[in-house]
Amino acid sequence: MENFILIMRKVLIPTISFLLLLLAASCAKDSPVISIEPVRAVYLHAKYCGGSATKTQIDSMTTSHSAAMILWSKEDSLSLFWDNSGTVENSRFVTGADSASEAIFYPAPPSEPTGTVIGLYPRDPGASANISSSTVSALLPCEQNGIAGTFDPRCQIAVGITSAMPNMAFYNVCSGICFTLTSAASTYSKIVLRGLSGEVLAGNITISLANPTSPAVSFVGTPTDADKSISLIPDGGAFVAGKDYYISSLPVNFSKGFEMEFHAASGVTKRTCTAEVPFNRGRFVYITEVDSATKLSKIRSGLDLASPNPANCYIISSPGCYKFPLVKGNNISNKLDNVSSLQVLWETDNTSGSQTAGSIIAEVAMNKGYAYITTPTTLKNGNALIAAVSGDGTKLWSWHIWVCSGYDPVASQQTLSGKSVAMMDRNLGALSEATKDPLANGFFYQWGRKDPFPGAAQASGGTTFKISGSTTTAVAADVNATVDYAIANPTTFLTDPDETLNGNWLLAPDNNLWGATKTIYDPCPQGWKVPDDAWSGVPYHRYANGTEGYGTSFRLSSTTETWTWYPCSGFLNISGILRQVGTYSCYWSYSVSALNSYAMECSQAIDTGKLTLTTHKKKYRAEGHLVRCIAE
């Protein structure tokens, strides 16, 4: 039997993003065929890709942990499985290379691999494969060796599959944590990792390669307590401070966080992370001096709401943990300095009922220039305002969090008849788009300001919806009526009751706060902005105190009877008083005159009860009106 030769090349390229070490290696070109005696040998060109290489030996990391080469070690072995006339072969392949990025594996298989071939690293003599359904079994040990600077060679499981020999790509199965230790490292006899919700971390697993580039891992049997924790034992007798150590685990989402125990002769020290943290396949959490008192307690993880761009408003449509950068508006480069804490200024479910603090946003935290927010496990629709606060209590910036289950503004966007640019199907901050539903009212905005004020809680009458937390106030514009004052006082409605400022909330009018190009003060979510004259020439129906509700329906199509609802939600006058709910509405545009700004106004005539619609009406900028965002 001629030698079967396996050539493998692997590179580890980890990058850090919010404490996550991403082991991400792009697929390299296939290794070239290497001419080795005997000339008629069968070659398998194997590569790691789609998540990263994993191996028993890691070359020096860069100081930023942004790159490192993973090397083969002498006597490394792996298994190949293939169907030999109804019998699954399991052959061992071994390399003689050491500290090498490429290695040649020499086996002596009982038959030449044909058909579908499955690869498993590391070699597990007890493993089995199901070729017909592309699955392989393996064991991830619950007790692992802590080897400075590298993995336990038994624990970085990777699999590959091919039906087109001699090519095979290997993909990671595991996740885990990479960490360093403080000067107390040498005192530890064992380090234990476990989830706070009893997550399964190791044991007997089945790996499906139905999707070869994304192996799916399933635990086999009923997990025991031993499967819910992983112990790392120092190789050579003692851990070393400052060295990288690895614990390999199954991919898992720690829904309530995780803890690590540091066992020493003097006792056991626990460090705990209480945030939801995903350990994703091919990714490793990286933490320096993990045994220090505060490192784990500061960990936060979350889906980035600011991808691809930041904004002053973020939409959350499902429960979970989220993050966004502490920057001003849509300017990712304008980072906030001297942020001491984050505060939830208010929450509301857009009704007149009392709110319980934490019912919309369960937790806020900050870490490394990001705000992290967590919703309750069961999402409650509503809105919240979160502020970045300095050490002296100054509010440096604030963000509107719009929580609306299942809401996708792009999927539900609408285009008015005769127009070309899409608009949202609801008012900014509204929890519904339905006719006659008070939850469709949304928030009020003073022209040019980014922060919302509570809207009407009813389809008619004079009740605003309640908020928990800071109380919104109305104050007369004075020497403090500046943009900086408005930023530092996001819950203060700046009034001009005597019209001494021509109905403005600013001492010096600024026509550039909102504009054709989205500004840092624009209140709309990413991808959206305050519109211009978006309603001119669009057919509409007017409803006033009728059975169909209070407001206006604009036509969406020139050929079918499809309409979108604009409720008469009232407005806040220049004294901050709610007026005309059910009989009046006004929607801001970014367009300006010398002192005023333009809006689409819908007003009911007192004598006839009919609604008059004006698409380009001059309005006082100190008034609070609605916003219907348009696509950028």
Residue pairs with C-beta under 8 A, 6 or more apart in sequence:
1 108
1 109
1 110
1 112
2 38
2 40
2 41
2 42
3 36
3 38
3 41
3 106
3 107
3 108
4 41
4 42
4 44
4 91
4 93
4 106
4 107
4 108
4 109
4 112
4 113
5 34
5 36
5 41
5 42
5 43
5 44
5 104
5 105
5 106
6 43
6 44
6 46
6 78
6 80
6 93
6 95
6 104
6 105
6 107
7 31
7 34
7 43
7 44
7 45
7 46
7 102
7 103
7 104
7 105
8 31
8 46
8 47
8 48
8 72
8 102
8 103
8 105
8 170
9 28
9 31
9 46
9 47
9 48
9 101
9 102
10 25
10 47
10 48
10 53
10 54
10 55
10 70
10 72
10 101
11 25
11 28
11 48
11 53
11 69
11 70
11 101
12 23
12 25
12 52
12 53
12 54
12 55
12 58
12 67
12 68
12 69
12 70
13 23
13 24
13 25
13 26
13 52
13 66
13 67
13 68
14 21
14 22
14 23
14 24
14 52
14 61
14 65
14 66
14 67
14 68
14 284
14 286
15 21
15 22
15 24
15 65
15 66
16 22
16 64
16 65
16 66
16 286
18 300
18 301
18 302
18 323
18 367
18 368
18 370
19 285
19 286
19 287
19 299
19 301
19 367
19 368
20 283
20 284
20 285
20 286
20 301
21 65
21 178
21 283
21 284
21 285
21 286
22 52
22 282
22 283
23 51
23 52
23 53
23 54
23 172
23 282
23 283
23 284
24 51
24 52
24 282
25 48
25 49
25 51
25 52
25 53
26 49
27 47
27 49
27 50
27 169
28 47
28 49
30 45
30 47
30 167
31 45
31 46
31 47
31 102
33 43
33 45
34 43
34 104
36 104
42 112
42 113
42 165
42 166
43 166
44 80
44 113
44 117
44 165
44 166
44 167
44 168
45 166
45 167
45 168
46 119
46 160
46 167
46 168
46 169
46 170
47 168
47 169
47 170
48 54
48 158
48 169
48 170
48 171
48 172
49 169
49 170
49 171
49 213
50 169
50 171
50 213
50 214
50 282
51 171
51 172
51 281
51 282
52 172
52 282
53 70
53 170
54 70
54 121
54 151
54 156
54 157
54 158
54 172
54 174
55 70
55 71
55 72
55 73
55 76
55 150
55 151
55 156
56 72
56 73
56 76
56 122
56 150
56 151
56 153
56 156
57 70
57 71
57 72
57 73
57 99
57 150
58 68
58 69
58 70
58 71
58 149
58 150
58 151
58 244
59 68
59 69
59 70
59 71
59 99
60 68
61 67
61 68
61 244
62 68
65 286
69 101
70 101
71 99
71 100
71 101
72 95
72 97
72 98
72 99
72 100
72 101
72 102
72 103
73 98
73 99
73 153
74 95
74 96
74 97
74 98
75 94
75 95
75 96
76 94
76 95
76 103
76 105
76 121
76 122
76 153
77 92
77 93
77 94
77 95
77 105
77 122
77 123
78 92
78 93
78 105
78 119
78 120
78 121
78 122
78 123
79 90
79 91
79 92
79 93
79 119
79 120
79 121
79 123
79 124
79 127
80 89
80 90
80 91
80 93
80 107
80 109
80 113
80 117
80 118
80 119
80 120
81 88
81 89
81 90
81 117
81 118
81 119
81 120
81 129
81 131
81 136
82 88
82 89
82 113
82 114
82 115
82 116
82 117
82 118
82 131
83 89
83 114
83 115
83 116
83 131
83 132
84 110
84 111
84 114
88 128
88 129
88 130
88 131
89 109
89 110
89 111
89 113
90 125
90 127
90 128
90 129
91 107
91 108
91 109
91 110
91 113
92 107
92 123
92 125
93 105
93 106
93 107
93 123
94 105
94 106
94 107
95 103
95 104
95 105
95 106
96 103
96 104
96 106
97 103
97 104
113 165
114 165
115 131
115 163
116 131
116 134
116 161
116 162
116 163
117 161
117 162
117 163
117 165
117 168
118 129
118 131
118 134
118 136
118 159
118 160
118 161
118 209
119 159
119 160
119 161
119 162
119 168
119 170
120 127
120 129
120 136
120 138
120 157
120 158
120 159
121 156
121 157
121 158
121 159
121 170
122 153
122 154
122 156
122 157
124 138
124 139
126 139
127 136
127 137
127 138
127 139
128 136
128 137
129 135
129 136
129 137
130 136
133 208
133 210
134 161
134 208
134 209
134 210
134 212
135 206
135 207
135 208
135 209
136 159
136 206
136 207
136 209
137 204
137 205
137 206
137 207
137 220
138 157
138 173
138 204
138 205
138 207
139 203
139 204
139 205
140 155
140 157
140 174
140 202
140 203
140 205
140 248
140 249
140 250
141 152
141 154
141 155
141 202
142 201
142 202
142 203
142 226
142 227
142 229
142 230
142 231
143 230
143 231
143 233
144 152
144 154
144 155
144 230
144 231
144 232
144 233
144 247
144 248
145 152
145 154
145 232
145 233
145 235
146 152
146 191
146 232
146 233
146 234
146 235
146 239
146 245
147 235
147 245
147 246
148 235
148 239
148 240
148 243
148 244
148 245
149 243
149 244
150 244
150 246
151 246
151 248
152 246
152 248
155 174
155 246
155 248
156 172
156 174
156 248
157 172
157 173
157 174
157 207
157 248
158 170
158 171
158 172
158 173
159 170
159 171
159 173
159 207
159 209
159 215
160 168
160 169
160 170
160 171
160 209
160 212
161 168
161 209
161 212
162 168
162 169
169 212
169 213
171 212
171 213
171 214
171 215
171 282
172 215
172 281
172 282
173 205
173 207
173 215
173 217
173 251
173 281
174 248
174 249
174 250
174 251
174 281
175 248
175 249
175 250
175 251
175 252
175 279
175 280
175 281
175 282
175 283
175 284
176 246
176 247
176 248
176 249
176 279
176 284
176 285
177 193
177 246
177 247
177 249
177 279
177 284
177 285
177 286
177 287
177 290
178 244
178 245
178 246
178 284
178 285
178 286
178 287
179 244
179 245
179 247
179 285
179 286
179 287
179 288
179 290
180 241
180 242
180 243
180 244
180 245
180 287
180 288
180 289
180 290
181 188
181 239
181 240
181 241
181 242
181 243
181 245
181 289
181 290
181 291
182 241
182 289
182 291
182 292
183 241
184 241
184 262
184 264
184 291
185 238
185 239
185 240
185 241
185 242
185 243
185 291
186 238
186 239
186 240
186 241
187 264
187 265
187 266
188 234
188 238
188 239
188 262
188 263
188 264
188 291
189 233
189 234
189 263
189 264
189 265
190 231
190 232
190 233
190 261
190 263
191 231
191 232
191 239
191 245
191 247
191 260
191 261
191 262
191 263
192 229
192 230
192 231
192 232
192 260
192 261
192 263
193 201
193 229
193 230
193 232
193 247
193 249
193 258
193 259
193 260
194 201
194 228
194 229
194 230
194 258
194 259
194 261
195 201
195 228
195 252
195 254
195 255
195 256
195 257
195 258
196 254
196 256
196 257
196 258
196 259
196 272
196 274
197 254
197 255
197 256
198 228
199 228
199 252
199 253
199 254
199 255
199 258
200 219
200 223
200 227
200 228
200 250
200 252
201 227
201 228
201 229
201 230
201 249
201 250
201 252
202 227
202 230
202 249
202 250
203 219
203 220
203 221
203 223
203 224
203 226
203 227
204 219
204 220
204 221
205 217
205 218
205 219
205 220
205 250
206 217
206 218
206 220
207 215
207 216
207 217
207 218
208 215
208 216
208 217
208 218
209 215
210 216
214 281
215 281
217 250
217 251
217 281
219 227
219 250
230 247
230 248
230 249
232 245
232 247
239 245
246 284
249 279
250 279
251 279
251 280
251 281
252 278
252 279
253 276
253 277
253 278
253 279
254 273
254 276
254 277
254 278
254 279
255 276
256 274
256 276
257 272
257 273
257 274
257 275
257 276
257 277
257 299
258 272
258 273
258 277
259 270
259 271
259 272
259 273
259 296
260 270
260 271
260 290
260 291
260 296
261 268
261 269
261 270
262 268
262 269
262 270
262 271
262 291
269 291
271 290
271 291
271 292
271 293
271 295
271 296
271 297
272 296
272 297
273 296
273 297
273 299
274 297
275 299
275 300
275 301
275 321
275 365
275 372
275 374
276 301
276 320
276 321
276 374
277 285
277 299
277 301
278 301
279 285
285 299
287 295
287 296
287 299
288 295
289 295
290 296
298 367
299 367
300 321
300 323
300 365
300 366
300 367
300 370
300 372
301 321
301 323
301 372
302 320
302 321
302 322
302 323
302 370
302 372
302 373
302 374
303 320
303 321
303 322
303 323
304 322
304 323
304 324
305 314
305 315
305 316
305 322
305 323
305 324
306 314
306 323
306 324
306 325
306 332
306 526
308 526
309 330
309 332
309 526
309 527
310 324
310 325
310 327
310 329
310 330
310 331
310 332
310 526
311 329
311 330
311 522
311 524
311 525
311 526
312 329
312 330
312 398
312 399
312 400
312 450
312 451
312 520
312 521
312 522
312 523
312 524
313 399
313 400
313 401
313 402
313 428
313 523
313 524
313 525
314 322
314 324
314 399
314 400
314 401
314 402
314 525
314 526
315 402
315 403
315 404
315 407
315 409
315 525
316 322
316 373
316 375
316 379
316 401
316 402
316 403
316 404
317 403
317 404
317 405
317 406
317 407
317 408
318 379
318 405
318 406
319 375
319 376
319 377
319 378
319 379
320 374
320 375
321 372
321 373
321 374
321 375
322 372
322 373
322 374
322 375
323 370
323 371
323 372
323 373
324 370
324 371
324 399
325 332
325 335
325 369
325 370
325 371
326 335
326 336
326 339
326 366
326 369
326 370
326 371
326 388
326 397
327 333
327 334
327 335
327 336
328 334
328 336
328 397
328 520
329 450
329 519
329 520
329 521
329 522
330 518
330 519
330 520
330 522
330 526
331 520
334 520
335 369
336 388
336 396
336 397
338 390
338 391
338 396
339 366
339 388
339 389
339 390
339 396
340 389
340 390
340 391
341 366
341 388
341 389
342 364
342 365
342 366
342 371
342 386
342 387
342 388
342 389
343 364
343 386
343 387
343 389
343 395
344 357
344 361
344 364
344 384
344 385
344 386
344 469
345 384
345 385
345 386
345 387
345 395
345 398
345 469
345 470
345 490
345 491
346 384
346 385
346 467
346 468
346 469
346 470
346 472
346 491
347 355
347 357
347 358
347 359
347 360
347 361
347 382
347 383
347 384
347 467
347 468
347 469
348 355
348 360
348 382
348 383
348 384
348 454
348 465
348 466
348 467
348 468
349 355
349 359
349 360
349 380
349 381
349 382
349 431
349 465
350 381
350 382
350 383
350 429
350 430
350 431
350 438
350 439
350 441
350 455
350 457
350 465
351 438
351 439
351 457
351 465
351 466
352 457
352 458
352 463
352 464
352 465
352 466
353 466
354 466
354 468
355 382
355 466
355 467
355 468
356 468
357 468
357 469
358 376
359 376
359 380
359 382
359 468
360 375
360 376
360 380
360 382
360 383
360 384
360 401
360 403
361 373
361 374
361 375
361 384
361 386
361 401
361 403
362 374
362 375
362 376
363 372
363 373
363 374
364 371
364 372
364 373
364 374
364 386
365 371
365 372
366 372
366 388
371 386
371 388
371 399
373 386
373 401
375 403
379 403
379 405
380 403
381 403
381 404
381 405
381 431
381 439
382 403
382 431
383 400
383 401
383 402
383 403
383 429
383 443
383 452
384 400
384 401
384 403
385 398
385 399
385 400
385 401
385 451
385 452
385 469
385 490
385 491
386 398
386 399
386 401
387 395
387 396
387 397
387 398
387 399
387 490
388 395
388 396
388 397
388 398
389 395
389 396
390 396
394 488
395 487
395 488
395 489
395 490
396 487
396 488
397 487
398 450
398 451
398 487
398 490
400 429
400 450
400 451
400 452
400 523
402 428
402 429
402 525
404 431
409 424
409 425
409 525
409 527
409 528
409 629
410 527
412 424
412 425
412 433
413 422
413 423
413 424
413 425
413 631
414 422
414 423
414 424
414 425
414 556
414 564
415 421
415 422
415 423
415 556
416 423
416 534
416 535
416 538
416 554
416 555
416 556
416 564
417 538
417 539
417 554
417 555
417 556
417 557
417 558
418 537
418 538
418 558
419 534
419 538
421 531
421 534
421 630
421 631
422 630
422 631
423 531
423 534
423 564
423 628
423 629
423 630
423 631
424 528
424 628
424 629
424 630
425 433
425 564
426 432
426 433
426 440
426 442
426 628
427 440
427 441
427 442
427 443
427 455
427 566
427 567
427 569
427 626
427 627
427 628
428 442
428 443
428 445
428 452
428 523
428 524
428 626
428 627
428 628
428 629
429 442
429 443
429 452
429 455
430 439
430 440
430 441
430 442
431 439
431 440
432 439
432 440
433 440
433 564
433 565
434 440
434 565
435 548
435 549
435 551
435 553
435 565
435 567
436 459
436 548
436 549
436 550
437 459
438 456
438 457
438 458
438 459
440 565
440 567
441 455
441 456
441 457
441 459
441 567
441 569
441 626
442 455
442 569
442 626
442 627
443 452
443 453
443 454
443 455
443 626
443 627
444 452
444 453
444 454
444 455
444 571
444 572
444 624
444 625
444 626
445 451
445 452
445 453
445 523
445 588
445 624
445 625
445 626
445 627
446 453
446 493
446 494
446 505
446 621
446 622
446 623
446 624
447 513
447 514
447 588
447 597
447 619
447 621
447 623
447 625
448 506
448 510
448 513
448 514
448 521
448 597
448 621
449 486
449 505
449 513
449 521
449 523
450 490
450 520
450 521
450 522
450 523
451 486
451 490
451 491
451 523
452 523
453 472
453 493
453 572
453 624
454 464
454 465
454 466
454 467
454 472
455 464
455 465
455 569
455 570
455 626
456 462
456 463
456 464
456 465
456 569
456 570
456 578
456 581
457 463
457 464
457 465
457 466
458 581
458 582
459 549
459 550
459 567
459 581
459 582
460 545
460 550
460 581
460 582
460 583
461 581
461 582
462 570
462 578
462 579
462 581
463 578
463 581
464 578
470 491
471 491
472 491
472 492
472 493
473 491
473 492
473 493
474 492
474 493
474 494
474 495
474 575
474 576
475 492
475 493
475 494
475 495
476 494
476 495
476 496
476 497
477 494
477 495
477 496
477 500
477 501
477 504
477 505
477 506
477 507
477 622
479 507
481 494
481 501
481 505
481 506
481 507
482 506
482 507
482 508
483 506
483 510
483 513
483 521
485 494
486 492
486 494
486 505
493 572
493 576
493 624
494 505
494 506
494 622
495 505
495 574
495 575
495 576
495 622
496 502
496 503
496 504
496 505
496 574
496 620
496 622
497 574
497 575
499 574
499 620
501 507
501 622
502 509
502 595
502 596
502 620
503 574
503 595
503 596
503 620
503 621
503 622
503 623
504 595
504 620
504 621
504 622
505 621
505 622
506 621
509 594
509 595
509 621
511 592
512 519
513 519
513 521
514 521
514 522
514 530
514 588
514 590
515 590
516 532
516 590
518 524
518 529
518 632
522 529
522 530
523 530
523 627
524 530
524 627
524 629
525 629
527 631
527 632
528 629
528 630
528 631
528 632
529 590
529 629
529 630
529 631
529 632
530 588
530 589
530 590
530 627
530 629
530 630
531 589
531 590
531 628
531 629
531 630
532 589
532 590
532 591
532 630
533 589
533 591
533 598
533 600
533 615
533 616
534 589
534 600
534 628
534 630
535 554
535 587
535 600
535 613
535 615
536 615
536 616
537 615
538 554
538 555
539 554
539 555
540 552
540 553
540 554
540 555
540 613
541 552
541 553
541 563
542 552
542 602
542 610
542 611
542 613
543 549
543 550
543 551
543 552
543 553
543 611
544 550
544 568
544 583
544 604
544 609
544 610
544 611
545 582
545 583
545 604
545 609
549 565
549 567
550 567
550 568
550 581
550 582
550 583
551 565
551 566
551 567
551 568
551 569
551 585
551 602
552 565
552 566
552 568
552 585
552 602
552 611
552 613
553 563
553 564
553 565
553 566
554 563
554 564
554 566
555 562
555 563
556 562
556 563
556 564
566 585
566 587
566 602
566 628
567 585
568 580
568 581
568 582
568 583
568 584
568 585
568 602
568 604
568 611
569 581
569 585
569 626
570 578
570 579
570 580
570 581
570 582
570 583
570 584
570 585
571 578
571 579
571 580
571 584
571 585
571 586
571 623
571 624
571 625
571 626
572 578
572 579
572 623
572 624
572 625
573 579
573 623
573 624
574 620
574 622
574 623
576 624
580 603
580 604
583 603
583 604
584 601
584 602
584 603
584 604
585 601
585 602
585 625
585 626
586 599
586 600
586 601
586 602
586 617
586 619
586 623
586 625
586 626
587 599
587 600
587 601
587 625
587 626
587 627
587 628
588 597
588 599
588 619
588 625
588 626
588 627
589 597
589 598
589 599
589 600
589 616
590 597
591 597
591 598
591 616
592 598
593 618
595 621
596 618
596 619
596 620
596 621
597 618
597 619
597 621
598 616
598 617
598 618
598 619
599 617
599 619
599 625
600 613
600 614
600 615
600 616
600 617
601 613
601 614
601 617
601 619
602 611
602 612
602 613
602 614
603 611
603 612
603 614
604 610
604 611
604 612
605 611
605 612
619 625
